[in-house]
């Protein structure tokens, strides 16, 4: 059963001390988290697997509205990049240790529309679920080890809300 590590609604005017910007610039505005350049945000606390990253995201010009579970030193290349609306909103993709191992072209982000995204890694599986539809379901015969940092990536203009990170016990 999933247990929440953090539930963030961005009602405060700043990110607070539990988050760390790994790249780019993030701001909290009108109750949502926003970026306007390639930006990576991670929970400062170590997150052991299994892990579930759940959030709402939108963009007028969708690029990555993505989750990752990796390492502080290597970012997503130290684990998994679970990409929604990647490659200029032409593809959903899963990178394992920086190499693409799975992809799909459905569903993609509708400009200006909120999407509910779930990215999870458990029992050798990596899943991306968007608006209740499974976009990626990958069985990793050799799961990446060492990942302990969970977060999100916005590529260009992106807006996030209701960001939750879970572990399973």
N, C-alpha and C positions, 0 to 999 in steps of 0.2 A: 504494500500500500504506500502511496506517495505521501511524504511528509514535507511540508513547506519549510524552506530555509529562509526565504524572504518573499514578502508580498509588497510590491511597490506600486502605488497609484499616482505618484508624482503630484500630490496635492500641495506639498511644500514648494518653496521657490528655489530650493537647491537640491542637489543629489544626496547630500549627507555623506557621512564618513564610511559607509559600507560599500561604496562604489569607487572604482578606479578607471580613469580614462587611459586606455592603452595607446590610442591614436586618435587624432582629430580633436573636435570640440563638441561638447554636449551642453545643452541648456534646457532648463525646465521653464515652460511657458504655457500659460493657460491650462495647467493641469496635465500636460503631456511632456514627454522627453523628446527633444528635437536635435537634429544635426543637419548641416548643410554642406558637408564635405565627407569624404570617407572617414568614418569614425568607429572605434571599437570601445565598448564599455564592458567591464568585468566586475563581478562581485569580488571584493577583497578577500573574503574568506575562502579557504580551500573547499572544494566541492568534490567529494568522492562519489564514484558511481554506485549504483545507477543514478542517472540524472535526467530531469525533465525541465525544460525551459519553455515557458508558456507566456504569450503576450499578444497584444493587439497592435497592428502596424498599418500605416498607410503612407502614401506619397503621391504627389501630383505627377511626378516623373519617376516612377519606380525603378530602383536598382536593387541592390541587396537589402532585404528586410530579414536578416539572417541571424541564426543562433550559432554559438560555437561552444565546444567543451574541449579545452586544450591545456596549454601550459602558459605561465606568465612569460617565460623566455621566448618560446616559439609561437605563441598565440595559437591560432587554429591549426597550424602545421604540427603542433604537438599532440593533436587528437583529431577532433572532427569539426568540420565546417558544414553546417546543415543549412544549405542555402535556399531561401525562398526568393523568387524574383531576381535571380542572379543573371549575370551576363546581359545587363541592360533590360531586364525583365523578359528574357527570351527562354529561360531555363531554370529549373530547380535542380540543385546538384548537391551531392555529398562528396566532400573531400575527406579522405582518411590520410593523415600525416602529409597533407599537402597535395595528394594525388587524387584525381577524380575517380571514384569507383562506382557511382550510380548517378542517374539523372532522369529527368522527365520534363516535358513541356506543358504539363497541365497539373494543377491550375496555375495561372500567372496572376499577378496583381492587377486589379482594375484601378486606373489612376483616380486618386482622391477617395477611394473606398477603404473603409476599415476592414481588415482581415484578421481572423483569430488564428494564431499559429501555435502549434505544439511541436517541439523538437525533443526527442527522447532517445536515450541510449541505455539499453538494459538487456541482460541475458544474451549478449552477442548480437543484438539487433539495434539498428539505428533507423528511426522513423521521422518523417516530416508529415504532419497533418495540417491542412489548411482549410479552414471553414468546415471542419468535419470530414473532409475528404483526404484519404491517404495519397500523398504525392510521391513519397519515397518510403520503401520498406526494404531495408538491406540487411542481410545476414552476414556478419563479419566473422569469417572462419578464424581469423587471427586478430581479435580486438586490440585496438591501440591501448597501450598501457601508459601510465604516468600522467594522464590528464587530471587536472585538479582545479581548473579555472573555468567558470561558466559565465557566459555573457551574450551580448548582441552586437551586431554589426549593421550599420546603415551606410550605404554607399551613395553619397550625395545627399540630396534632400530626403529626409525620412522623419517619421513621427511615430513614437511608441507610447503605449499606455498599458496599464494592468500587467506589468512584468512580474512574473512569479518564477522562482527557481525551487525545485523540489529534489529530494533524494528519496530513496526507498529503503526501508528497514526490513 
